[in-house]
Amino acid sequence: MRFRVLGALEVDNDDGLVELGGVRQRSALAYLLLHANQVVSTSQLLGALWPADDAPMTARKILQNAIWRLRGVLARPSSGESAPELLTRNPGYMLRVRPEQVDLLVFQQRVAAGRAALAAGRPVAARDLLTEALALWRGSVLADLAEEGTYWAEVASIQKKRLDVMEDCFEAELACGGHQSVLHELKALVEAEPLRERASRQLMLALYRCGRQADALAVYGRVREALVDGLGLEPSPELQQLQRAVLTQDPALDLRRTAQPVQPAQTAQPVQPAPPVQPGPTPQPVRTAQVPEFTLPSPRPVPGPESLRAAGAPAASIAVPSEYRQASVLLLRFGLGPEFGTLPPEDVDRVLDAVTQLAREKIEAEGGIVASALGSVLLGLFEDDDASENAGAVRAVRAAAAVRDCLVIAAATLHSSSTEQALSAHGAVYTGQVVVCRWPGPGVTPPWIGGHLVDDCRAALGSVPAGEVHVCEATRRLTEGHITYRGGGTNMAPWELLAVGDGFTNQCGASAGDRECELDLMRAILLRTRHRSTPHLVTVLGPPGRKTRLLLEFQRLVESGTAEPVRVLTGAVAPTRGGMCAPAQMLASYAGTGPEDTPESASAKLDMALAGLTDDRETRADLLAALGPLIHARGPVMREVLGAWRDFLALAAAKHPLVVIWDDLDRADEPLLELVEKLADPRADLPLLNVVGADARLLARRPGWAAGRPQAMTISLGPVADDALDQLLECLLMPGRATVVA
């Protein structure tokens, strides 16, 4: 039988949880467990079960009945271990249990062992033991009884011991060099317990070792303010000494390397996982409250403006002022899929550089500043202006959406089987108070930013899936009039960005920049196709990246329209299988089939889709049989399938206006090229728009392509890279690269 008090009171045996009865019975057992293997007097138990002035005349009898019923509960057999005993011992009762049966006693044993290891100079062992001890906690001590109004001094004492143990564990982790891993928990503890100076010292040390000197000094400022305003006391000499050491960058604060290897913390096997410390209200400093200035001494290099160093100013004289600012921060992390695994490292670096430049362009276009960029991670800062309190948040979310959507376009040019993973961005936007350090003097050095908000944003970024942008509650509240979100994400970033209110075209640069004219022409052809119910053909000729970008922007423009619904089918022609992969992609999209479908389930979905297009069972059966090779993707596709495919498109266009987008049609074989041309037959009474993307090889093969037709239009795109996205597309499709990722 096992007893748990570090959380709600629970008792279990081989058969599961044990029913303990009413509140008096559970309270009596809980109090005896807090004093396990000790005699508890009857008067103590009566005082624990009833307030001094509220005990009934029959209180002693009620207690005796509760003890009698508890003995029956504890007497239930449990295999392989001795049963606990509830004994009568003058002047009261004693609950005799083995230490390993009570989580509180196990906690105390592990804490004692961990502190002994820490005192002996074995921080790794101490960290592991103390982590295992803390993992036993499932919530507040006896949380269920506390909800019913029960309060004992012993409970408060145990809660305080937990905080002491957390500080011991942080001490061991810092000695092991884990200042980065404990930063978030330390911050939460200091916010919840602002007067615990030991935790504040640990947080200051962790921040300092992370290179965040200004944040470390800001912690000292908040602790001193709380002590002076609340208690009229100055910080302890130890805390003041640490502040002076941080100001002077005392080498003694650096981690001392020892011969003991630093190992990752072992995974504890807790009864239940311990909950995180629940932080109290986050202090809200004044918008421009000054944080103490710090001075960079000469032993460390100064990352300030070149002009200061060129002028001969000594490093020790360069003061870096910092302040709290209301702003939004955007963190982006970029991912490359397996398609890039076979490329030379210099090609991968070139792609990452192009992606970073794209993100920088979008951030700066929205009035933001790129504060830092390291590898595949980029940090942007968007400060609020005086005109609007939500301006920074709106601009940060718009920039995040722009980067995300541009990478969707770039990934689509690879024609990967998993394009959403080929090239993707993970994004997080947080709004609140940040510490901003601006380097003095003229120059272009970006400011340094930090603080709790950046930590929260970094922690949230770790759980953001590829291709998504998550925002905090404050950001969502400030931008909900401009941005569409979906809830249900993680606790730290519960809102997923879906769309910006003013449409996709603004996300990739001022209505697609120079592509605005081309998009307007294509939109006009679509309107003409719908109004006249006549097939039309638009051919986009240009370099692979640029024409694919235009096709995708047009697709999104059509799909985001609010007028009569238009169905869009897209397919990219591969250089194998005679180009029939494009119709297969379109058919799978229309029928809703995927790789996980069996031939039977795929046929069932296709039959259901055909049922929505025609009531003629014979026509449905003929189409289902003829289109089987496409939906099943088994073996080579015969030419006769093209006729069935054309009939299917005619039925789909008759149901709703239809846009069919063919990319890389220059790779198609002759039968497919003939089919696409015939789909634009003006004699058909169908609102069907065919949009073709190809390079110059299409005209080399078919010089008379779409020539002289009133329902056809050709758009030629130049080879010049207009912006960072065009440069990224050219980088992805450089000579010798397309065959790797196609």
C-alpha positions in Angstrom: 0.0 0.0 0.0 1.3 3.4 -1.0 0.4 6.8 0.4 0.7 10.2 -1.4 0.3 13.5 0.3 2.5 15.7 -2.1 -0.6 16.6 -4.0 -4.2 15.4 -3.4 -4.4 12.7 -0.8 -4.2 9.3 -2.5 -3.9 5.7 -1.2 -3.5 2.8 -3.6 -2.8 -0.9 -3.5 -2.5 -3.7 -6.0 -6.2 -3.1 -7.0 -5.8 0.6 -7.7 -6.9 3.6 -5.7 -8.5 3.0 -2.3 -11.8 4.7 -1.3 -11.1 6.7 1.9 -14.5 7.9 2.9 -15.6 11.3 4.1 -13.7 14.4 4.9 -13.1 13.7 8.6 -11.8 10.2 7.8 -9.5 11.6 5.1 -8.3 14.5 7.3 -7.5 12.1 10.1 -5.4 9.9 7.8 -3.7 12.9 6.3 -2.6 14.3 9.6 -1.3 11.0 10.8 0.7 10.6 7.5 2.3 14.1 8.1 3.5 12.6 11.4 4.1 9.0 10.2 5.7 6.7 12.8 5.1 9.3 15.5 2.5 9.3 18.3 -0.1 12.0 17.7 -2.2 12.9 20.7 -6.0 12.8 20.6 -6.1 16.5 21.3 -3.9 17.2 18.4 -6.1 15.2 16.1 -9.2 16.9 17.4 -7.6 20.3 16.8 -6.7 19.3 13.3 -10.2 18.1 12.4 -12.1 21.0 14.0 -11.3 24.6 14.9 -11.0 25.2 18.7 -14.4 26.8 19.0 -16.3 24.6 16.5 -15.8 21.1 17.7 -19.1 19.3 18.5 -19.8 17.6 21.8 -19.4 14.3 20.0 -16.1 15.1 18.4 -14.1 12.5 20.3 -16.6 9.8 19.4 -16.5 10.9 15.7 -12.7 10.6 15.8 -12.9 7.2 17.3 -15.3 6.0 14.5 -13.0 7.5 11.9 -10.0 5.6 13.3 -12.0 2.4 13.4 -13.0 2.8 9.7 -9.5 3.7 8.7 -8.2 0.5 10.3 -10.6 -1.4 8.1 -9.3 0.4 5.0 -5.6 -0.2 5.9 -6.2 -3.9 6.7 -6.9 -4.7 3.0 -4.4 -7.2 1.8 -1.5 -6.1 -0.4 0.9 -8.7 -1.9 4.6 -8.7 -1.2 4.8 -6.0 1.5 3.8 -5.5 5.1 0.5 -3.7 5.7 0.6 -0.3 7.5 -0.7 -0.4 11.1 -2.8 2.2 12.8 -2.0 1.7 16.5 -3.4 3.1 19.7 -0.5 4.6 21.7 -0.9 6.8 24.8 -1.9 9.6 24.5 -3.4 9.0 21.1 -2.6 7.1 17.9 0.4 6.2 15.6 0.4 5.2 12.0 3.3 2.8 11.5 4.5 2.6 7.8 7.7 1.8 6.0 9.4 5.0 4.6 9.2 3.8 1.0 5.4 3.7 1.4 4.9 7.4 1.8 5.9 9.9 -0.9 6.7 12.5 1.8 9.2 10.3 3.5 10.8 9.3 0.2 11.1 13.0 -0.6 12.8 13.7 2.6 15.3 10.8 2.1 16.3 11.9 -1.4 16.6 15.5 -0.3 19.0 14.5 2.5 21.1 12.4 0.1 21.1 15.2 -2.5 22.2 17.8 0.0 25.0 15.5 1.3 26.2 15.0 -2.2 26.2 18.8 -2.8 28.1 19.4 0.4 30.7 16.8 -0.7 31.3 18.6 -4.0 29.4 16.1 -6.2 27.0 18.4 -8.0 25.9 15.9 -10.7 24.8 13.3 -8.1 23.2 16.1 -6.1 21.3 17.4 -9.1 19.9 13.9 -10.0 18.8 13.1 -6.4 17.1 16.5 -5.9 15.4 16.3 -9.3 14.0 12.9 -8.4 12.8 14.3 -5.1 11.0 17.2 -6.7 9.4 14.9 -9.3 7.4 13.3 -6.5 5.2 16.4 -6.2 1.9 16.4 -8.0 0.6 19.8 -6.7 0.1 21.6 -3.4 0.3 19.4 -0.3 -3.1 17.8 0.4 -4.6 20.0 -2.3 -8.1 18.3 -2.0 -8.3 19.0 1.7 -7.2 22.6 1.2 -10.1 23.1 -1.2 -12.4 22.1 1.6 -11.0 24.7 4.0 -8.5 22.5 5.9 -5.3 24.4 6.8 -2.4 23.1 9.0 0.9 24.7 9.8 2.6 21.5 8.9 1.4 21.9 5.3 2.8 25.4 5.0 6.1 24.2 6.4 6.4 21.4 3.8 5.5 23.8 1.0 8.4 26.1 2.1 10.7 23.1 2.3 9.9 22.4 -1.4 11.1 25.9 -2.3 14.3 25.3 -0.3 14.9 22.1 -2.2 14.3 23.8 -5.5 17.0 26.3 -4.7 19.3 23.4 -3.7 18.6 21.8 -7.1 19.3 25.0 -9.0 22.5 25.4 -7.0 23.6 21.9 -8.2 22.6 22.6 -11.8 24.5 25.9 -11.9 27.5 24.0 -10.6 27.1 21.6 -13.4 27.0 24.4 -16.0 23.3 24.2 -16.6 22.6 27.9 -16.3 20.6 27.9 -19.6 18.4 24.9 -18.7 17.3 26.3 -15.3 16.7 29.9 -16.5 13.0 29.6 -17.1 12.2 27.8 -13.9 14.3 30.2 -11.9 12.5 33.1 -13.4 9.1 31.6 -12.5 10.2 31.0 -8.9 11.6 34.5 -8.5 8.4 36.0 -9.9 6.3 33.9 -7.5 8.6 34.5 -4.5 10.2 37.9 -5.0 11.6 38.1 -1.5 13.6 34.8 -1.6 17.1 36.3 -2.1 18.9 33.0 -2.7 16.7 32.3 -5.7 17.3 35.9 -6.9 21.0 35.4 -6.6 20.8 32.2 -8.6 18.8 33.9 -11.3 21.3 36.8 -11.5 24.1 34.3 -11.9 22.4 32.2 -14.5 21.5 35.3 -16.6 25.1 36.6 -16.3 26.5 33.3 -17.5 24.1 33.4 -20.4 25.6 36.8 -21.4 22.7 38.8 -20.2 24.3 41.2 -17.8 21.6 43.9 -18.1 18.9 41.4 -17.2 20.9 40.2 -14.2 21.1 43.8 -12.9 17.4 44.3 -13.6 16.7 41.3 -11.3 18.6 43.0 -8.5 16.7 46.3 -9.0 13.3 44.5 -8.7 14.4 42.6 -5.5 15.7 45.7 -3.9 12.5 47.6 -4.7 10.4 44.8 -3.2 12.5 44.7 0.0 12.7 48.5 0.5 9.0 49.2 -0.3 7.6 46.1 1.4 9.8 45.7 4.5 12.0 48.8 4.6 15.1 46.6 4.3 18.1 46.7 2.0 19.2 43.5 0.2 21.5 41.2 2.0 25.3 41.7 1.8 25.6 38.6 -0.4 23.1 40.0 -2.9 24.8 43.4 -2.9 28.2 41.7 -3.4 26.8 39.8 -6.4 25.5 43.0 -7.9 28.9 44.6 -7.7 30.5 41.5 -9.2 28.1 41.6 -12.1 28.9 45.3 -12.7 32.6 44.7 -12.8 32.3 41.3 -14.6 34.3 39.6 -11.9 35.9 36.4 -13.3 34.9 34.6 -10.1 31.3 34.5 -11.5 32.4 32.4 -14.5 31.8 28.6 -14.2 34.7 26.8 -12.7 35.5 23.7 -14.6 36.2 20.6 -12.5 37.4 17.2 -13.2 33.9 15.8 -12.6 32.2 15.2 -15.9 28.9 17.0 -16.4 26.2 14.5 -17.4 22.7 15.2 -18.5 20.1 15.0 -15.7 18.7 11.6 -15.3 15.1 11.0 -15.9 13.3 10.5 -12.6 10.7 7.9 -12.1 8.1 9.8 -10.1 4.8 8.7 -8.7 3.3 11.5 -10.8 5.1 14.3 -12.7 5.6 17.4 -10.6 3.8 20.5 -11.7 5.7 23.6 -12.6 5.9 26.4 -10.1 2.9 28.7 -10.7 4.3 32.2 -11.1 2.6 35.1 -9.5 1.7 38.3 -11.3 4.4 39.5 -13.6 5.7 43.0 -12.4 4.7 45.6 -15.0 7.4 48.3 -15.0 6.8 51.8 -16.3 7.1 51.8 -20.0 10.4 53.7 -20.1 11.6 52.8 -16.6 15.4 53.0 -16.5 17.4 49.9 -15.7 20.8 50.5 -14.1 23.5 51.2 -16.6 26.4 48.8 -16.8 29.9 49.3 -18.1 31.9 47.1 -20.4 35.4 46.6 -19.0 38.4 46.2 -21.3 39.1 42.5 -20.8 36.1 41.6 -22.9 35.5 42.8 -26.5 33.0 45.6 -27.0 30.4 44.9 -29.6 29.5 48.5 -29.9 29.7 50.8 -33.0 32.9 50.8 -34.9 32.9 54.6 -34.7 33.5 54.5 -31.0 36.4 52.2 -31.2 37.9 54.0 -34.2 37.8 57.3 -32.2 40.0 55.6 -29.6 37.4 55.6 -26.8 38.5 53.1 -24.1 36.2 50.2 -23.7 35.8 50.8 -20.0 34.3 54.2 -20.6 31.5 53.1 -23.0 28.3 52.9 -20.9 25.4 51.0 -22.4 22.1 52.4 -21.2 19.1 50.0 -21.1 15.4 50.5 -20.6 12.2 48.7 -20.6 10.1 49.2 -23.8 6.7 48.0 -24.8 7.3 46.0 -27.9 6.7 42.7 -29.8 9.4 40.2 -30.5 9.4 37.8 -33.5 11.5 34.6 -33.3 11.9 32.6 -36.5 13.6 29.2 -36.9 14.0 27.8 -40.4 14.0 24.1 -41.3 15.4 22.3 -44.3 13.9 18.9 -45.3 15.6 15.7 -46.4 15.7 17.0 -50.0 18.8 19.1 -48.9 20.7 16.2 -47.3 22.6 15.2 -50.5 23.7 18.8 -51.3 27.2 20.2 -50.7 27.5 22.2 -47.5 28.1 25.4 -49.4 24.8 25.0 -51.3 22.9 24.5 -48.0 24.6 27.6 -46.6 23.6 29.5 -49.7 20.0 28.5 -49.2 20.0 29.4 -45.5 21.6 32.8 -46.3 18.8 33.5 -48.9 16.1 32.5 -46.4 17.6 34.7 -43.7 17.8 37.6 -46.2 14.1 37.0 -47.1 13.1 37.2 -43.4 15.2 40.3 -42.9 13.5 42.0 -45.9 10.0 41.2 -44.6 10.9 42.3 -41.0 12.3 45.6 -42.2 9.5 46.2 -44.6 7.1 46.1 -41.6 9.2 48.6 -39.7 11.0 46.1 -37.5 14.6 45.6 -36.6 16.6 42.4 -36.9 18.2 42.3 -33.5 20.2 39.1 -34.0 20.6 36.3 -36.5 22.5 33.1 -35.6 22.4 30.1 -38.0 18.8 29.2 -38.7 17.3 31.4 -35.9 16.4 35.1 -36.3 15.1 37.6 -33.7 13.1 40.7 -34.7 12.0 43.7 -32.6 8.9 45.8 -33.3 8.4 48.7 -31.0 5.1 50.4 -30.5 4.7 54.0 -31.7 2.9 56.9 -30.1 0.0 56.7 -32.5 -1.2 53.2 -31.7 -0.6 50.8 -28.8 -1.0 47.8 -31.1 1.1 48.9 -34.0 4.1 46.9 -33.1 2.1 43.7 -32.6 0.3 44.0 -35.9 3.5 44.7 -37.8 5.3 41.7 -36.1 2.4 39.3 -37.0 2.3 40.6 -40.6 6.0 40.0 -41.0 5.7 36.5 -39.6 2.9 35.7 -42.0 4.9 37.1 -44.9 7.9 34.9 -44.2 5.7 31.9 -43.6 3.8 32.3 -46.9 6.9 33.1 -48.9 8.5 29.9 -47.8 5.4 28.0 -48.7 5.9 29.3 -52.3 9.6 28.5 -52.2 8.9 24.9 -51.0 6.3 24.4 -53.7 9.0 25.0 -56.4 10.8 21.9 -55.2 7.8 19.7 -56.1 8.7 17.5 -53.1 6.5 14.7 -51.9 6.4 16.6 -48.6 6.7 20.2 -49.6 5.5 21.5 -46.2 8.7 20.0 -44.7 11.1 20.8 -47.5 11.6 24.4 -46.5 9.6 25.8 -43.6 9.6 28.4 -40.9 8.6 28.0 -37.2 7.5 31.4 -35.8 6.5 32.9 -32.4 5.4 36.4 -31.6 5.2 37.7 -28.1 4.2 41.2 -26.9 5.1 42.9 -23.6 8.0 44.6 -21.8 11.5 43.9 -23.2 14.9 45.2 -22.1 16.4 47.2 -24.9 20.1 48.2 -24.8 21.0 50.7 -27.5 24.7 51.3 -28.2 25.6 54.9 -27.9 26.9 57.1 -30.7 26.2 57.0 -34.4 26.3 53.7 -36.3 24.2 50.9 -37.6 24.7 48.4 -34.8 21.3 46.9 -33.9 20.1 47.1 -30.3 20.5 44.2 -27.9 17.1 42.9 -26.5 16.4 40.5 -23.7 14.2 39.9 -20.7 11.5 37.5 -19.6 9.5 38.2 -22.8 12.3 36.9 -25.0 12.7 33.9 -22.8 9.0 33.1 -23.0 9.1 33.5 -26.8 12.1 31.2 -27.1 10.4 28.6 -25.0 7.2 28.7 -27.0 9.1 28.5 -30.3 10.3 25.0 -29.4 6.7 23.6 -29.6 5.7 25.4 -32.8 5.2 22.9 -35.7 6.8 23.5 -39.1 4.9 26.1 -41.2 3.1 27.6 -38.3 3.2 30.9 -36.3 2.0 31.0 -32.7 1.3 34.1 -30.7 0.8 34.9 -27.1 -2.5 36.0 -25.6 -1.4 39.6 -25.4 -0.5 39.6 -29.1 -3.8 38.0 -30.1 -5.8 40.6 -28.1 -4.0 43.5 -29.7 -4.3 42.2 -33.3 -7.6 40.3 -33.4 -9.2 43.1 -35.4 -6.7 42.6 -38.2 -5.6 38.9 -38.0 -7.4 35.6 -38.0 -6.3 33.0 -35.4 -7.2 29.5 -34.4 -7.0 28.4 -30.7 -5.9 25.1 -29.3 -2.1 25.3 -29.3 0.3 25.0 -26.4 -0.2 26.7 -23.1 2.6 29.2 -23.7 1.4 30.1 -27.2 -2.2 29.1 -27.5 -3.0 30.9 -30.8 -2.0 29.9 -34.3 -1.9 32.6 -37.0 -4.1 31.7 -39.9 -4.4 34.8 -42.1 -3.8 38.5 -42.3 -7.0 40.5 -42.9 -5.9 42.4 -46.0 -5.1 39.3 -48.0 -2.2 37.2 -49.1 -0.9 39.5 -51.8 0.3 42.0 -49.3 2.2 39.3 -47.5 4.8 38.8 -50.2 5.3 42.4 -50.9 2.9 45.2 -52.0 0.5 43.0 -53.9 3.3 40.9 -55.1 5.4 43.9 -56.2 5.9 44.0 -59.9 3.6 41.0 -60.3 0.5 43.1 -59.5 -0.1 43.7 -63.2 0.2 40.1 -64.1 -2.2 39.1 -61.2 -4.7 41.7 -62.3 -4.6 40.3 -65.9 -5.1 36.8 -64.7 -7.9 37.9 -62.4 -9.6 39.6 -65.3 -9.4 36.5 -67.4 -11.0 34.5 -64.6 -13.9 36.9 -64.3 -14.4 36.7 -68.1 -14.3 32.9 -67.9 -17.0 32.9 -65.2 -19.2 35.5 -66.8 -19.1 34.1 -70.3 -18.9 30.4 -69.2 -16.3 29.9 -71.8 -12.9 28.0 -71.4 -9.8 30.2 -71.4 -6.1 29.5 -71.4 -3.3 31.6 -69.7 0.3 30.6 -70.2 3.0 32.0 -67.9 6.5 31.7 -69.4 9.6 32.4 -67.3 12.3 31.0 -65.1 11.2 28.1 -62.9 11.1 30.0 -59.6 9.4 33.1 -60.8 6.7 31.5 -62.8 5.9 29.0 -60.0 5.7 32.0 -57.6 3.2 33.7 -59.8 1.1 30.6 -60.1 1.0 30.1 -56.4 0.1 33.7 -55.7 -2.7 33.5 -58.2 -3.9 30.3 -56.6 -4.1 31.9 -53.2 -5.7 35.0 -54.7 -8.5 32.8 -56.1 -8.9 30.6 -53.0 -9.2 33.7 -50.7 -11.9 35.3 -52.8 -15.2 36.0 -51.2 -17.5 36.0 -54.2 -18.9 32.9 -55.9 -16.8 29.8 -55.0 -14.2 28.7 -57.5 -12.5 25.3 -57.3 -8.8 25.2 -57.9 -6.9 22.1 -58.9 -3.1 22.2 -59.2 -0.5 19.8 -60.5 3.2 19.8 -61.4 4.4 17.8 -64.3 7.3 15.5 -63.5 9.8 14.5 -66.1 8.7 10.8 -65.8 5.5 8.9 -66.4 4.6 11.1 -69.4 3.4 13.9 -67.3 0.5 12.0 -66.0 1.5 12.8 -62.4 -0.2 16.2 -62.7 -3.7 14.8 -63.4 -3.2 12.2 -60.6 -2.4 15.0 -58.2 -5.5 17.0 -59.2 -7.8 13.9 -59.0 -6.5 13.0 -55.6 -7.1 16.5 -54.4 -10.7 16.6 -55.7 -11.5 13.2 -54.3 -9.7 13.7 -51.0 -7.5 10.7 -51.2 -4.0 10.3 -49.8 -1.1 7.8 -49.6 -2.7 6.2 -46.5 -5.8 5.1 -48.6 -6.1 1.5 -49.7 -7.2 0.9 -53.3 -10.7 0.1 -52.0 -11.0 3.3 -49.9 -9.6 5.4 -52.7 -12.2 4.1 -55.1 -14.9 4.7 -52.6 -13.9 8.3 -52.2 -13.6 8.8 -55.9 -17.1 7.3 -56.4 -18.5 9.7 -53.8 -16.9 12.7 -55.5 -18.3 11.6 -58.9 -21.8 11.2 -57.3 -21.7 14.9 -56.5 -21.1 15.6 -60.2 -23.6 13.4 -61.9 -26.7 11.4 -61.1 -26.2 9.0 -64.0 -25.0 5.8 -62.5 -23.7 4.4 -65.8 -21.6 7.6 -66.4 -20.2 7.3 -62.8 -19.3 3.7 -63.3 -17.5 4.3 -66.6 -15.5 7.2 -65.2 -14.7 5.3 -62.0 -13.3 2.4 -64.1 -11.4 4.7 -66.5 -9.9 6.9 -63.9 -8.8 3.9 -61.7 -5.2 4.0 -62.9 -4.9 7.6 -61.8 -6.4 7.2 -58.4 -4.6 4.0 -57.7 -1.3 5.1 -59.2 -0.6 1.6 -60.4 1.7 1.0 -63.4 1.8 3.2 -66.5 -1.2 5.2 -67.5 -2.7 4.5 -70.9 -3.6 7.3 -73.3 -7.3 6.5 -73.1 -7.4 7.8 -69.6 -7.0 11.3 -71.0 -10.5 11.2 -72.5 -12.0 10.2 -69.2 -9.9 12.9 -67.5 -11.3 15.5 -69.9 -14.9 14.3 -69.2 -14.2 14.5 -65.4 -13.0 18.2 -65.7 -16.1 19.1 -67.8 -18.4 17.7 -65.1 -16.4 19.5 -62.3 -16.5 22.8 -64.2 -20.2 22.5 -64.8 -20.7 22.1 -61.0 -18.6 25.1 -60.0 -16.2 27.4 -61.9 -12.9 25.6 -62.2 -9.3 26.8 -62.3 -6.8 24.1 -63.4 -3.1 25.1 -62.8 -0.4 23.1 -64.6 3.2 23.8 -63.6 6.2 22.8 -65.6 4.1 21.8 -68.6 7.1 22.0 -70.8 8.0 18.6 -69.4 4.8 16.9 -70.5 4.5 14.5 -73.4 2.6 15.2 -76.6 -0.8 13.6 -75.6 -1.0 15.8 -72.5 0.0 18.9 -74.3 -2.8 18.2 -76.9 -5.3 17.7 -74.0 -4.5 21.0 -72.4 -4.9 22.9 -75.6 -8.3 21.1 -76.3 -9.5 22.1 -72.8 -9.6 25.7 -74.1 -12.0 24.8 -76.9 -14.2 27.9 -77.2 -17.2 25.8 -78.4 -17.5 24.3 -74.9 -20.0 26.0 -72.5 -17.9 25.7 -69.4 -16.4 28.1 -66.9 -13.0 26.4 -67.0 -9.7 28.4 -66.8 -6.5 26.6 -67.6 -3.3 28.3 -66.3 0.0 26.9 -67.6 3.4 27.5 -66.2 6.4 26.6 -68.4 9.8 27.8 -69.6 10.9 28.6 -73.2 11.1 24.9 -74.1 7.4 24.8 -74.5 7.4 27.3 -77.4 10.4 25.4 -78.8 8.4 22.2 -78.9 5.1 23.9 -79.9 5.8 27.2 -81.7 2.1 27.8 -82.3 1.0 27.2 -78.7 -2.3 29.1 -78.1 -1.5 31.3 -81.1 -4.4 33.3 -82.5 -7.0 32.2 -80.0 -9.2 34.9 -78.5 -9.6 32.9 -75.3 -5.8 32.6 -74.8 -3.2 34.9 -73.2 0.6 34.5 -72.7 2.5 36.3 -69.9 6.3 36.4 -70.2 8.4 37.0 -67.0 11.9 38.4 -67.1 14.8 36.7 -65.5 15.7 39.5 -63.1 15.4 38.7 -59.4 13.1 41.4 -57.9 13.4 40.7 -54.2 14.6 38.3 -51.6 12.0 35.7 -52.5 13.0 35.7 -56.2 16.6 35.4 -55.1 15.7 32.4 -52.9 13.8 30.8 -55.7 16.8 31.2 -58.1 19.0 29.7 -55.4 16.7 26.7 -55.0 16.6 26.1 -58.7 20.2 26.9 -59.7 21.7 24.8 -62.4 22.3 21.3 -61.3 20.0 21.7 -58.3 16.6 21.1 -59.8 17.4 17.5 -60.5 18.3 16.9 -56.9 15.1 18.1 -55.4 12.6 17.5 -58.1 
